[in-house]
Amino acid sequence: MRYLTARKRAEGKGASHTGTEHHWYMTVSAVGLAFLIPTFIFIVGGALGGTREEVLAAFARPFPAILTGLTLYVGMMHFKKGAQMMIEDYWQGTTRKALIMLVIGLSYTITATGLFALAKIAL
Amino acid sequence: MAETKQVDRPLSPHIQIYRPQLTSITSILTRITGNALIVAAVLIVWWLLAASTSEAYFATANAVLTSWFGDLVLSLSVLGVWYHYLAGLRHLYFDAGHGLDIPTAEKLGWACLVGSVVLTVITLLIV
């Protein structure tokens, strides 16, 4: 008697052990970034090249600071997963694991540093 | 089970066989631009940290970012971000199930390539 019903065969996550989380995360972050990136380019681009006082003034206001911080966070998380996809395609074994860890570490470091700098300017 | 011997299995050649297509080139460009943007991310975060720290530190970071080299890197990053942005929208369109036939996909691909240059020029003029 077949205990493996059709439903049992269909459900679950399969051999890859993951479902669609990665793809869904990229989709959500892409839509978020679709709105955030133009604001980021405008804010940062406008502030670049200014004196320190101008830069501090630009990021002290809540709107630019929050938008930039959000873009940094969502952007780096999007980058983290995108870079992981690239690494998984081209490298195997220990090198692959090491590179993935490196990229995740780098992404969080950049995010944390950026958010710290923004907080220091704005608060 | 005993240690299996690592045999170098041959990969099916693809780059040496297939002529580059618009679809494959736009795809790899999406990956290249996305990953290369890490440079701009590091530069901008460094600049923000410098601004939040001290006048002297900011002077250094600002000098690097506004030098001809910094300008070049950031301008190329603008091109990269716009290309990746448009290609990303194209991907979202594909994911929704639309535009997957070759003529439409190629038209959209050209739109990404041309659009990114146009948007870059506009950005560099406005900002």
gemmi code that builds the backbone of each chain (N, CA, C; Angstrom):
import gemmi

chains = {
    "A": [
        ("MET", (0.853, -1.195, 0.000), (0.000, 0.000, 0.000), (0.878, 1.230, 0.000)),
        ("ARG", (0.606, 2.154, -0.849), (1.444, 3.345, -0.948), (1.077, 4.314, 0.172)),
        ("TYR", (2.062, 4.514, 1.077), (1.824, 5.496, 2.141), (2.141, 6.900, 1.669)),
        ("LEU", (2.965, 6.970, 0.594), (3.311, 8.294, 0.083), (2.159, 8.794, -0.781)),
        ("THR", (1.307, 9.613, -0.180), (0.173, 10.141, -0.928), (0.650, 11.238, -1.865)),
        ("ALA", (-0.213, 11.608, -2.777), (0.149, 12.672, -3.719), (0.439, 13.966, -2.984)),
        ("ARG", (-0.315, 14.219, -1.961), (-0.112, 15.457, -1.210), (1.232, 15.459, -0.489)),
        ("LYS", (1.551, 14.317, 0.105), (2.828, 14.229, 0.823), (3.988, 14.393, -0.142)),
        ("ARG", (3.828, 13.926, -1.358), (4.886, 14.072, -2.338), (5.066, 15.530, -2.739)),
        ("ALA", (3.974, 16.275, -2.764), (4.033, 17.653, -3.236), (4.488, 18.614, -2.163)),
        ("GLU", (4.102, 18.347, -0.903), (4.420, 19.353, 0.109), (5.857, 19.202, 0.595)),
        ("GLY", (6.293, 20.204, 1.354), (7.656, 20.167, 1.859), (8.594, 20.942, 0.958)),
        ("LYS", (9.873, 20.961, 1.334), (10.765, 21.858, 0.631), (11.668, 21.188, -0.379)),
        ("GLY", (11.651, 19.901, -0.480), (12.439, 19.272, -1.537), (13.919, 19.158, -1.189)),
        ("ALA", (14.695, 18.731, -2.176), (16.090, 18.404, -1.923), (16.933, 19.623, -1.580)),
        ("SER", (16.521, 20.783, -2.009), (17.341, 21.954, -1.740), (17.184, 22.456, -0.325)),
        ("HIS", (16.225, 21.926, 0.408), (15.973, 22.280, 1.812), (15.498, 23.708, 2.002)),
        ("THR", (15.346, 24.418, 0.945), (14.759, 25.753, 1.106), (13.602, 25.876, 0.138)),
        ("GLY", (12.708, 26.766, 0.446), (11.567, 27.012, -0.424), (11.846, 28.202, -1.303)),
        ("THR", (10.911, 29.106, -1.357), (11.084, 30.255, -2.232), (11.498, 31.498, -1.461)),
        ("GLU", (11.976, 31.302, -0.211), (12.242, 32.490, 0.608), (13.223, 33.427, -0.066)),
        ("HIS", (14.302, 32.861, -0.593), (15.344, 33.691, -1.193), (14.769, 34.520, -2.336)),
        ("HIS", (14.051, 33.825, -3.236), (13.481, 34.535, -4.384), (12.493, 35.598, -3.935)),
        ("TRP", (11.654, 35.229, -2.952), (10.663, 36.185, -2.482), (11.328, 37.382, -1.837)),
        ("TYR", (12.407, 37.123, -1.048), (13.102, 38.239, -0.432), (13.678, 39.177, -1.484)),
        ("MET", (14.276, 38.625, -2.517), (14.829, 39.462, -3.582), (13.730, 40.272, -4.251)),
        ("THR", (12.571, 39.645, -4.464), (11.451, 40.355, -5.098), (11.002, 41.530, -4.239)),
        ("VAL", (10.781, 41.262, -2.946), (10.308, 42.324, -2.052), (11.341, 43.443, -1.958)),
        ("SER", (12.613, 43.077, -1.755), (13.639, 44.113, -1.626), (13.807, 44.871, -2.936)),
        ("ALA", (13.616, 44.207, -4.066), (13.731, 44.899, -5.352), (12.649, 45.954, -5.490)),
        ("VAL", (11.427, 45.610, -5.099), (10.346, 46.595, -5.192), (10.615, 47.753, -4.244)),
        ("GLY", (11.071, 47.430, -3.037), (11.406, 48.496, -2.093), (12.478, 49.413, -2.647)),
        ("LEU", (13.518, 48.807, -3.206), (14.620, 49.595, -3.743), (14.189, 50.396, -4.957)),
        ("ALA", (13.192, 49.896, -5.693), (12.709, 50.641, -6.854), (12.234, 52.029, -6.434)),
        ("PHE", (11.694, 52.122, -5.220), (11.281, 53.432, -4.712), (12.418, 54.168, -4.032)),
        ("LEU", (13.262, 53.418, -3.328), (14.290, 54.054, -2.503), (15.483, 54.576, -3.291)),
        ("ILE", (15.914, 53.831, -4.306), (17.162, 54.202, -4.984), (17.119, 55.595, -5.615)),
        ("PRO", (16.053, 55.963, -6.336), (16.055, 57.334, -6.874), (16.185, 58.392, -5.774)),
        ("THR", (15.507, 58.179, -4.628), (15.632, 59.168, -3.545), (17.072, 59.199, -3.041)),
        ("PHE", (17.684, 58.012, -2.909), (19.052, 57.917, -2.428), (20.000, 58.668, -3.353)),
        ("ILE", (19.862, 58.441, -4.665), (20.738, 59.102, -5.634), (20.588, 60.614, -5.515)),
        ("PHE", (19.341, 61.052, -5.354), (19.087, 62.482, -5.273), (19.694, 63.086, -4.008)),
        ("ILE", (19.467, 62.417, -2.876), (19.956, 62.951, -1.597), (21.476, 62.928, -1.536)),
        ("VAL", (22.059, 61.744, -1.768), (23.516, 61.616, -1.651), (24.204, 62.412, -2.744)),
        ("GLY", (23.676, 62.350, -3.955), (24.284, 63.087, -5.055), (24.296, 64.583, -4.796)),
        ("GLY", (23.185, 65.061, -4.191), (23.124, 66.474, -3.884), (24.111, 66.883, -2.812)),
        ("ALA", (24.347, 65.968, -1.862), (25.223, 66.302, -0.742), (26.693, 66.120, -1.077)),
        ("LEU", (27.010, 65.237, -2.017), (28.414, 64.983, -2.365), (29.067, 66.243, -2.911)),
        ("GLY", (30.291, 66.486, -2.456), (31.016, 67.643, -2.958), (30.806, 68.876, -2.114)),
        ("GLY", (29.869, 68.792, -1.174), (29.645, 69.942, -0.309), (30.656, 69.989, 0.826)),
        ("THR", (30.620, 71.080, 1.559), (31.469, 71.170, 2.744), (30.879, 70.282, 3.821)),
        ("ARG", (31.664, 70.078, 4.887), (31.180, 69.195, 5.950), (29.897, 69.748, 6.568)),
        ("GLU", (29.838, 71.097, 6.716), (28.638, 71.692, 7.304), (27.418, 71.381, 6.444)),
        ("GLU", (27.599, 71.496, 5.118), (26.470, 71.231, 4.215), (26.033, 69.777, 4.318)),
        ("VAL", (27.017, 68.877, 4.377), (26.696, 67.454, 4.458), (25.961, 67.158, 5.764)),
        ("LEU", (26.491, 67.710, 6.872), (25.848, 67.466, 8.166), (24.431, 68.010, 8.167)),
        ("ALA", (24.254, 69.194, 7.539), (22.914, 69.774, 7.490), (21.980, 68.901, 6.662)),
        ("ALA", (22.512, 68.376, 5.542), (21.669, 67.557, 4.661), (21.154, 66.319, 5.368)),
        ("PHE", (22.006, 65.678, 6.164), (21.589, 64.423, 6.779), (21.043, 64.571, 8.186)),
        ("ALA", (21.026, 65.815, 8.695), (20.490, 65.987, 10.030), (18.967, 65.969, 10.019)),
        ("ARG", (18.396, 66.331, 8.864), (16.941, 66.333, 8.798), (16.431, 64.910, 8.732)),
        ("PRO", (15.253, 64.630, 9.322), (14.803, 63.226, 9.434), (14.537, 62.549, 8.102)),
        ("PHE", (13.913, 63.258, 7.157), (13.531, 62.603, 5.907), (14.731, 62.032, 5.150)),
        ("PRO", (15.742, 62.861, 4.827), (16.909, 62.314, 4.119), (17.614, 61.231, 4.920)),
        ("ALA", (17.711, 61.435, 6.238), (18.432, 60.463, 7.052), (17.724, 59.110, 7.030)),
        ("ILE", (16.405, 59.143, 7.207), (15.648, 57.884, 7.248), (15.686, 57.186, 5.892)),
        ("LEU", (15.486, 57.956, 4.810), (15.491, 57.341, 3.477), (16.854, 56.730, 3.167)),
        ("THR", (17.925, 57.468, 3.496), (19.263, 56.945, 3.227), (19.518, 55.686, 4.051)),
        ("GLY", (19.117, 55.746, 5.331), (19.316, 54.574, 6.176), (18.559, 53.359, 5.671)),
        ("LEU", (17.314, 53.589, 5.257), (16.517, 52.484, 4.721), (17.144, 51.911, 3.457)),
        ("THR", (17.596, 52.826, 2.570), (18.208, 52.359, 1.325), (19.443, 51.530, 1.618)),
        ("LEU", (20.259, 52.001, 2.579), (21.467, 51.254, 2.939), (21.107, 49.861, 3.436)),
        ("TYR", (20.114, 49.809, 4.343), (19.776, 48.511, 4.914), (19.210, 47.573, 3.861)),
        ("VAL", (18.154, 48.005, 3.172), (17.512, 47.125, 2.184), (18.487, 46.806, 1.048)),
        ("GLY", (19.262, 47.826, 0.656), (20.221, 47.630, -0.430), (21.280, 46.605, -0.087)),
        ("MET", (21.843, 46.701, 1.131), (22.893, 45.763, 1.497), (22.341, 44.368, 1.695)),
        ("MET", (21.099, 44.251, 2.187), (20.529, 42.908, 2.335), (20.266, 42.300, 0.950)),
        ("HIS", (19.834, 43.142, 0.008), (19.613, 42.699, -1.361), (20.947, 42.266, -1.973)),
        ("PHE", (21.991, 43.093, -1.720), (23.321, 42.767, -2.231), (23.804, 41.447, -1.657)),
        ("LYS", (23.574, 41.261, -0.347), (24.044, 40.062, 0.333), (23.498, 38.820, -0.361)),
        ("LYS", (22.203, 38.837, -0.658), (21.611, 37.656, -1.271), (22.032, 37.520, -2.729)),
        ("GLY", (22.179, 38.661, -3.420), (22.595, 38.598, -4.815), (24.008, 38.073, -4.950)),
        ("ALA", (24.899, 38.560, -4.066), (26.282, 38.088, -4.107), (26.347, 36.610, -3.754)),
        ("GLN", (25.485, 36.193, -2.818), (25.470, 34.781, -2.466), (25.075, 33.934, -3.675)),
        ("MET", (24.107, 34.418, -4.459), (23.711, 33.675, -5.659), (24.885, 33.521, -6.618)),
        ("MET", (25.655, 34.618, -6.775), (26.791, 34.562, -7.693), (27.831, 33.569, -7.185)),
        ("ILE", (28.111, 33.640, -5.868), (29.115, 32.742, -5.301), (28.684, 31.293, -5.456)),
        ("GLU", (27.391, 31.029, -5.209), (26.913, 29.656, -5.329), (27.038, 29.137, -6.753)),
        ("ASP", (26.981, 30.058, -7.739), (27.101, 29.623, -9.129), (28.515, 29.256, -9.521)),
        ("TYR", (29.511, 29.989, -8.971), (30.856, 29.849, -9.517), (31.848, 29.099, -8.646)),
        ("TRP", (31.570, 28.972, -7.354), (32.524, 28.298, -6.504), (31.878, 27.133, -5.782)),
        ("GLN", (32.723, 26.160, -5.358), (32.203, 25.005, -4.621), (32.983, 24.840, -3.340)),
        ("GLY", (32.484, 23.956, -2.507), (33.262, 23.486, -1.354), (33.549, 24.554, -0.307)),
        ("THR", (34.763, 24.470, 0.237), (35.126, 25.352, 1.342), (35.241, 26.801, 0.882)),
        ("THR", (35.791, 26.999, -0.347), (35.912, 28.365, -0.867), (34.555, 29.034, -0.898)),
        ("ARG", (33.543, 28.273, -1.371), (32.205, 28.826, -1.459), (31.703, 29.247, -0.096)),
        ("LYS", (31.863, 28.382, 0.911), (31.365, 28.715, 2.240), (32.070, 29.938, 2.780)),
        ("ALA", (33.412, 29.960, 2.600), (34.180, 31.089, 3.121), (33.741, 32.390, 2.455)),
        ("LEU", (33.575, 32.357, 1.134), (33.178, 33.574, 0.420), (31.803, 34.044, 0.855)),
        ("ILE", (30.875, 33.111, 1.046), (29.525, 33.509, 1.466), (29.589, 34.167, 2.834)),
        ("MET", (30.357, 33.586, 3.740), (30.475, 34.177, 5.074), (31.079, 35.563, 4.979)),
        ("LEU", (32.104, 35.703, 4.115), (32.765, 36.990, 3.937), (31.777, 38.037, 3.455)),
        ("VAL", (30.989, 37.672, 2.456), (30.052, 38.634, 1.869), (28.982, 39.030, 2.868)),
        ("ILE", (28.489, 38.064, 3.638), (27.466, 38.383, 4.640), (28.058, 39.309, 5.689)),
        ("GLY", (29.279, 38.975, 6.127), (29.941, 39.831, 7.105), (30.140, 41.236, 6.580)),
        ("LEU", (30.618, 41.332, 5.352), (30.851, 42.641, 4.732), (29.554, 43.441, 4.664)),
        ("SER", (28.479, 42.790, 4.241), (27.190, 43.490, 4.096), (26.725, 44.049, 5.427)),
        ("TYR", (26.799, 43.236, 6.475), (26.357, 43.726, 7.783), (27.262, 44.824, 8.304)),
        ("THR", (28.583, 44.689, 8.035), (29.517, 45.719, 8.493), (29.209, 47.054, 7.834)),
        ("ILE", (28.996, 47.013, 6.521), (28.702, 48.257, 5.809), (27.400, 48.861, 6.320)),
        ("THR", (26.397, 48.017, 6.487), (25.104, 48.506, 6.990), (25.277, 49.153, 8.350)),
        ("ALA", (25.951, 48.450, 9.273), (26.091, 48.957, 10.632), (26.858, 50.276, 10.639)),
        ("THR", (27.958, 50.333, 9.858), (28.753, 51.553, 9.823), (27.925, 52.709, 9.283)),
        ("GLY", (27.206, 52.463, 8.203), (26.396, 53.517, 7.599), (25.320, 54.014, 8.545)),
        ("LEU", (24.625, 53.077, 9.207), (23.557, 53.481, 10.122), (24.117, 54.237, 11.315)),
        ("PHE", (25.289, 53.797, 11.787), (25.930, 54.508, 12.889), (26.253, 55.945, 12.474)),
        ("ALA", (26.857, 56.099, 11.301), (27.229, 57.442, 10.844), (25.990, 58.326, 10.719)),
        ("LEU", (24.916, 57.779, 10.145), (23.693, 58.565, 9.989), (23.109, 58.949, 11.334)),
        ("ALA", (23.132, 57.988, 12.275), (22.583, 58.281, 13.601), (23.395, 59.376, 14.276)),
        ("LYS", (24.707, 59.279, 14.127), (25.580, 60.267, 14.772), (25.329, 61.659, 14.201)),
        ("ILE", (25.074, 61.723, 12.902), (24.846, 63.036, 12.299), (23.496, 63.589, 12.706)),
        ("ALA", (22.484, 62.693, 12.725), (21.118, 63.180, 12.904), (20.759, 63.435, 14.368)),
        ("LEU", (21.411, 62.719, 15.269), (20.961, 62.814, 16.675), (21.811, 63.742, 17.539)),
    ],
    "B": [
        ("MET", (30.778, 5.332, 4.131), (31.369, 4.994, 2.831), (32.783, 5.520, 2.761)),
        ("ALA", (33.641, 4.899, 2.003), (35.039, 5.317, 1.896), (35.117, 6.642, 1.144)),
        ("GLU", (36.228, 7.353, 1.318), (36.425, 8.631, 0.636), (36.376, 8.437, -0.877)),
        ("THR", (35.475, 9.149, -1.537), (35.434, 9.017, -3.001), (36.527, 9.885, -3.599)),
        ("LYS", (37.187, 9.370, -4.612), (38.280, 10.117, -5.239), (37.674, 11.288, -6.014)),
        ("GLN", (38.315, 12.483, -5.856), (37.837, 13.648, -6.570), (38.215, 13.525, -8.039)),
        ("VAL", (37.229, 13.260, -8.887), (37.508, 13.177, -10.310), (37.114, 14.501, -10.942)),
        ("ASP", (37.998, 15.029, -11.771), (37.660, 16.278, -12.452), (36.734, 15.975, -13.608)),
        ("ARG", (35.454, 16.228, -13.376), (34.505, 15.928, -14.438), (34.451, 17.110, -15.395)),
        ("PRO", (34.424, 16.850, -16.694), (34.429, 17.966, -17.655), (33.076, 18.692, -17.641)),
        ("LEU", (33.152, 20.006, -17.766), (31.930, 20.804, -17.869), (31.561, 20.928, -19.343)),
        ("SER", (30.250, 20.992, -19.600), (29.827, 21.194, -20.980), (30.197, 22.617, -21.375)),
        ("PRO", (30.963, 22.806, -22.456), (31.384, 24.173, -22.804), (30.189, 24.973, -23.292)),
        ("HIS", (30.093, 26.220, -22.803), (29.012, 27.064, -23.286), (29.538, 28.372, -23.858)),
        ("ILE", (30.521, 28.985, -23.135), (31.020, 30.269, -23.622), (31.762, 30.091, -24.934)),
        ("GLN", (32.443, 28.912, -25.065), (33.198, 28.712, -26.317), (32.311, 28.309, -27.475)),
        ("ILE", (31.038, 27.982, -27.173), (30.189, 27.430, -28.235), (29.128, 28.431, -28.691)),
        ("TYR", (28.359, 28.986, -27.730), (27.232, 29.825, -28.111), (27.670, 31.247, -28.391)),
        ("ARG", (27.151, 31.808, -29.474), (27.423, 33.219, -29.755), (26.708, 34.046, -28.699)),
        ("PRO", (27.323, 35.132, -28.239), (26.647, 35.945, -27.222), (25.302, 36.446, -27.724)),
        ("GLN", (24.273, 36.308, -26.903), (22.938, 36.787, -27.253), (22.634, 38.009, -26.399)),
        ("LEU", (21.663, 38.786, -26.845), (21.288, 39.953, -26.043), (20.812, 39.515, -24.671)),
        ("THR", (20.045, 38.418, -24.638), (19.498, 37.939, -23.369), (20.609, 37.529, -22.417)),
        ("SER", (21.606, 36.793, -22.916), (22.667, 36.343, -22.015), (23.539, 37.514, -21.585)),
        ("ILE", (23.787, 38.450, -22.507), (24.648, 39.589, -22.144), (23.957, 40.479, -21.121)),
        ("THR", (22.669, 40.761, -21.331), (21.976, 41.607, -20.357), (21.933, 40.920, -19.008)),
        ("SER", (21.792, 39.594, -19.023), (21.735, 38.867, -17.760), (23.039, 38.980, -16.994)),
        ("ILE", (24.165, 38.734, -17.678), (25.433, 38.784, -16.959), (25.770, 40.215, -16.552)),
        ("LEU", (25.324, 41.191, -17.364), (25.552, 42.590, -16.980), (24.794, 42.933, -15.705)),
        ("THR", (23.589, 42.345, -15.574), (22.826, 42.576, -14.344), (23.628, 42.100, -13.146)),
        ("ARG", (24.209, 40.899, -13.260), (24.989, 40.353, -12.161), (26.225, 41.201, -11.909)),
        ("ILE", (26.929, 41.567, -12.999), (28.163, 42.343, -12.840), (27.876, 43.680, -12.168)),
        ("THR", (26.870, 44.418, -12.669), (26.592, 45.739, -12.091), (26.164, 45.619, -10.644)),
        ("GLY", (25.314, 44.633, -10.359), (24.845, 44.480, -8.982), (25.977, 44.253, -8.012)),
        ("ASN", (26.877, 43.368, -8.357), (27.966, 43.068, -7.446), (29.013, 44.169, -7.397)),
        ("ALA", (29.217, 44.853, -8.544), (30.229, 45.918, -8.560), (29.800, 47.116, -7.712)),
        ("LEU", (28.497, 47.241, -7.470), (28.024, 48.385, -6.680), (28.519, 48.364, -5.245)),
        ("ILE", (29.142, 47.256, -4.827), (29.699, 47.207, -3.488), (30.755, 48.303, -3.327)),
        ("VAL", (31.449, 48.623, -4.421), (32.489, 49.659, -4.360), (31.869, 50.994, -3.970)),
        ("ALA", (30.769, 51.339, -4.663), (30.105, 52.604, -4.357), (29.564, 52.596, -2.931)),
        ("ALA", (29.046, 51.442, -2.506), (28.495, 51.344, -1.144), (29.581, 51.637, -0.115)),
        ("VAL", (30.733, 51.007, -0.306), (31.838, 51.219, 0.634), (32.258, 52.683, 0.638)),
        ("LEU", (32.386, 53.278, -0.555), (32.827, 54.675, -0.637), (31.845, 55.603, 0.064)),
        ("ILE", (30.549, 55.406, -0.203), (29.563, 56.329, 0.360), (29.473, 56.172, 1.871)),
        ("VAL", (29.510, 54.950, 2.356), (29.453, 54.740, 3.804), (30.700, 55.321, 4.465)),
        ("TRP", (31.849, 55.166, 3.811), (33.089, 55.742, 4.340), (32.949, 57.256, 4.437)),
        ("TRP", (32.396, 57.844, 3.411), (32.204, 59.293, 3.379), (31.260, 59.742, 4.492)),
        ("LEU", (30.183, 58.999, 4.707), (29.244, 59.338, 5.778), (29.907, 59.222, 7.141)),
        ("LEU", (30.693, 58.156, 7.324), (31.387, 57.977, 8.596), (32.357, 59.128, 8.831)),
        ("ALA", (33.054, 59.515, 7.758), (34.014, 60.613, 7.888), (33.306, 61.902, 8.262)),
        ("ALA", (32.152, 62.148, 7.633), (31.415, 63.375, 7.940), (30.959, 63.388, 9.385)),
        ("SER", (30.598, 62.220, 9.908), (30.084, 62.176, 11.276), (31.206, 62.231, 12.304)),
        ("THR", (32.464, 62.042, 11.850), (33.560, 61.919, 12.822), (34.276, 63.244, 13.089)),
        ("SER", (34.965, 63.770, 12.064), (35.735, 64.977, 12.335), (35.990, 65.714, 11.032)),
        ("GLU", (36.400, 66.958, 11.155), (36.681, 67.777, 9.968), (37.846, 67.194, 9.177)),
        ("ALA", (38.876, 66.763, 9.901), (40.081, 66.253, 9.234), (39.775, 64.981, 8.444)),
        ("TYR", (39.084, 64.060, 9.095), (38.733, 62.802, 8.435), (37.855, 63.076, 7.214)),
        ("PHE", (36.905, 64.003, 7.394), (36.013, 64.318, 6.279), (36.794, 64.896, 5.111)),
        ("ALA", (37.804, 65.727, 5.442), (38.605, 66.324, 4.364), (39.242, 65.249, 3.504)),
        ("THR", (39.758, 64.210, 4.163), (40.380, 63.112, 3.421), (39.363, 62.408, 2.530)),
        ("ALA", (38.258, 61.987, 3.135), (37.252, 61.230, 2.363), (36.707, 62.073, 1.221)),
        ("ASN", (36.437, 63.339, 1.531), (35.892, 64.219, 0.507), (36.868, 64.388, -0.656)),
        ("ALA", (38.161, 64.506, -0.296), (39.170, 64.680, -1.347), (39.175, 63.486, -2.287)),
        ("VAL", (39.093, 62.284, -1.702), (39.102, 61.080, -2.537), (37.866, 61.030, -3.425)),
        ("LEU", (36.692, 61.286, -2.821), (35.456, 61.140, -3.590), (35.287, 62.213, -4.659)),
        ("THR", (35.873, 63.399, -4.439), (35.694, 64.450, -5.436), (36.880, 64.546, -6.392)),
        ("SER", (37.916, 63.717, -6.193), (39.039, 63.698, -7.139), (38.540, 63.175, -8.478)),
        ("TRP", (39.365, 63.293, -9.514), (38.920, 62.818, -10.830), (38.646, 61.327, -10.789)),
        ("PHE", (39.444, 60.606, -9.984), (39.256, 59.162, -9.876), (37.955, 58.840, -9.167)),
        ("GLY", (37.719, 59.576, -8.060), (36.476, 59.360, -7.323), (35.267, 59.686, -8.190)),
        ("ASP", (35.385, 60.802, -8.937), (34.295, 61.184, -9.838), (34.035, 60.091, -10.854)),
        ("LEU", (35.111, 59.524, -11.407), (34.967, 58.483, -12.415), (34.276, 57.260, -11.823)),
        ("VAL", (34.764, 56.832, -10.655), (34.191, 55.634, -10.018), (32.711, 55.858, -9.716)),
        ("LEU", (32.394, 57.044, -9.168), (30.994, 57.283, -8.804), (30.109, 57.431, -10.036)),
        ("SER", (30.645, 58.046, -11.096), (29.840, 58.168, -12.321), (29.557, 56.801, -12.913)),
        ("LEU", (30.580, 55.942, -12.945), (30.364, 54.587, -13.445), (29.382, 53.842, -12.546)),
        ("SER", (29.445, 54.145, -11.233), (28.510, 53.497, -10.314), (27.084, 53.943, -10.596)),
        ("VAL", (26.916, 55.224, -10.999), (25.569, 55.686, -11.349), (25.072, 54.900, -12.552)),
        ("LEU", (25.953, 54.724, -13.554), (25.574, 53.928, -14.725), (25.202, 52.509, -14.300)),
        ("GLY", (26.048, 51.935, -13.421), (25.778, 50.579, -12.944), (24.458, 50.472, -12.227)),
        ("VAL", (24.179, 51.471, -11.349), (22.956, 51.355, -10.563), (21.730, 51.528, -11.443)),
        ("TRP", (21.806, 52.424, -12.426), (20.632, 52.578, -13.304), (20.419, 51.349, -14.170)),
        ("TYR", (21.519, 50.761, -14.672), (21.348, 49.555, -15.478), (20.721, 48.451, -14.627)),
        ("HIS", (21.276, 48.243, -13.429), (20.781, 47.176, -12.557), (19.328, 47.433, -12.177)),
        ("TYR", (19.004, 48.714, -11.972), (17.636, 49.116, -11.625), (16.665, 48.735, -12.734)),
        ("LEU", (16.997, 49.133, -13.999), (16.091, 48.839, -15.107), (16.031, 47.331, -15.369)),
        ("ALA", (17.186, 46.658, -15.306), (17.201, 45.213, -15.519), (16.402, 44.505, -14.429)),
        ("GLY", (16.467, 45.058, -13.204), (15.682, 44.484, -12.115), (14.192, 44.599, -12.383)),
        ("LEU", (13.764, 45.768, -12.892), (12.356, 45.943, -13.243), (11.963, 44.948, -14.325)),
        ("ARG", (12.889, 44.738, -15.275), (12.644, 43.760, -16.341), (12.449, 42.370, -15.750)),
        ("HIS", (13.270, 42.028, -14.746), (13.138, 40.734, -14.088), (11.805, 40.600, -13.376)),
        ("LEU", (11.384, 41.701, -12.713), (10.095, 41.657, -12.020), (8.972, 41.442, -13.026)),
        ("TYR", (9.123, 42.058, -14.202), (8.137, 41.890, -15.262), (8.101, 40.423, -15.720)),
        ("PHE", (9.289, 39.837, -15.907), (9.362, 38.429, -16.297), (8.756, 37.535, -15.227)),
        ("ASP", (9.054, 37.859, -13.951), (8.555, 37.015, -12.863), (7.045, 37.003, -12.810)),
        ("ALA", (6.437, 38.116, -13.275), (4.976, 38.155, -13.304), (4.436, 37.358, -14.471)),
        ("GLY", (5.329, 36.858, -15.321), (4.906, 35.992, -16.407), (4.765, 36.684, -17.747)),
        ("HIS", (5.145, 37.985, -17.788), (4.957, 38.714, -19.041), (6.255, 38.850, -19.815)),
        ("GLY", (6.131, 39.075, -21.091), (7.282, 39.442, -21.918), (8.329, 38.372, -22.092)),
        ("LEU", (7.953, 37.105, -21.951), (8.970, 36.056, -21.980), (9.285, 35.569, -23.391)),
        ("ASP", (8.610, 36.073, -24.405), (8.960, 35.673, -25.771), (10.194, 36.449, -26.202)),
        ("ILE", (10.937, 35.903, -27.145), (12.249, 36.479, -27.489), (12.156, 37.920, -27.982)),
        ("PRO", (11.259, 38.241, -28.942), (11.236, 39.643, -29.417), (11.002, 40.648, -28.296)),
        ("THR", (10.015, 40.347, -27.414), (9.750, 41.283, -26.317), (10.932, 41.360, -25.375)),
        ("ALA", (11.497, 40.202, -25.045), (12.631, 40.183, -24.126), (13.787, 40.989, -24.687)),
        ("GLU", (14.020, 40.883, -25.991), (15.131, 41.635, -26.578), (14.842, 43.123, -26.594)),
        ("LYS", (13.552, 43.471, -26.890), (13.212, 44.912, -26.870), (13.456, 45.479, -25.483)),
        ("LEU", (12.986, 44.742, -24.465), (13.179, 45.209, -23.095), (14.658, 45.293, -22.759)),
        ("GLY", (15.426, 44.344, -23.271), (16.860, 44.357, -23.026), (17.501, 45.614, -23.586)),
        ("TRP", (17.141, 45.960, -24.814), (17.675, 47.191, -25.394), (17.229, 48.395, -24.589)),
        ("ALA", (15.957, 48.361, -24.131), (15.461, 49.485, -23.321), (16.314, 49.663, -22.077)),
        ("CYS", (16.728, 48.548, -21.468), (17.572, 48.648, -20.273), (18.918, 49.264, -20.613)),
        ("LEU", (19.524, 48.790, -21.705), (20.859, 49.277, -22.045), (20.818, 50.760, -22.384)),
        ("VAL", (19.870, 51.133, -23.247), (19.783, 52.538, -23.661), (19.299, 53.404, -22.512)),
        ("GLY", (18.260, 52.897, -21.812), (17.678, 53.666, -20.706), (18.688, 53.980, -19.629)),
        ("SER", (19.572, 53.020, -19.337), (20.544, 53.257, -18.269), (21.485, 54.394, -18.646)),
        ("VAL", (21.884, 54.458, -19.917), (22.775, 55.548, -20.339), (22.042, 56.880, -20.239)),
        ("VAL", (20.790, 56.897, -20.725), (20.003, 58.141, -20.680), (19.839, 58.621, -19.243)),
        ("LEU", (19.436, 57.690, -18.361), (19.224, 58.067, -16.967), (20.525, 58.533, -16.324)),
        ("THR", (21.632, 57.912, -16.697), (22.916, 58.329, -16.132), (23.222, 59.761, -16.531)),
        ("VAL", (23.045, 60.053, -17.820), (23.323, 61.419, -18.288), (22.440, 62.404, -17.536)),
        ("ILE", (21.147, 62.075, -17.427), (20.222, 62.972, -16.718), (20.679, 63.171, -15.281)),
        ("THR", (21.031, 62.050, -14.615), (21.461, 62.132, -13.211), (22.692, 63.006, -13.066)),
        ("LEU", (23.695, 62.777, -13.932), (24.930, 63.536, -13.791), (24.701, 65.015, -14.063)),
        ("LEU", (23.680, 65.319, -14.888), (23.393, 66.722, -15.133), (22.672, 67.363, -13.961)),
        ("ILE", (21.676, 66.618, -13.412), (20.859, 67.216, -12.347), (21.623, 67.266, -11.031)),
        ("VAL", (22.321, 66.182, -10.722), (22.846, 66.013, -9.352), (24.282, 66.470, -9.208)),
    ],
}
model = gemmi.Model(1)
for chain_id, residues in chains.items():
    chain = gemmi.Chain(chain_id)
    for i, (resn, *xyz) in enumerate(residues, 1):
        res = gemmi.Residue()
        res.name, res.seqid = resn, gemmi.SeqId(i, " ")
        for name, pos in zip(("N", "CA", "C"), xyz):
            atom = gemmi.Atom()
            atom.name, atom.element = name, gemmi.Element(name[0])
            atom.pos, atom.b_iso = gemmi.Position(*pos), 0.0
            res.add_atom(atom)
        chain.add_residue(res)
    model.add_chain(chain)
structure = gemmi.Structure()
structure.add_model(model)
structure.setup_entities()
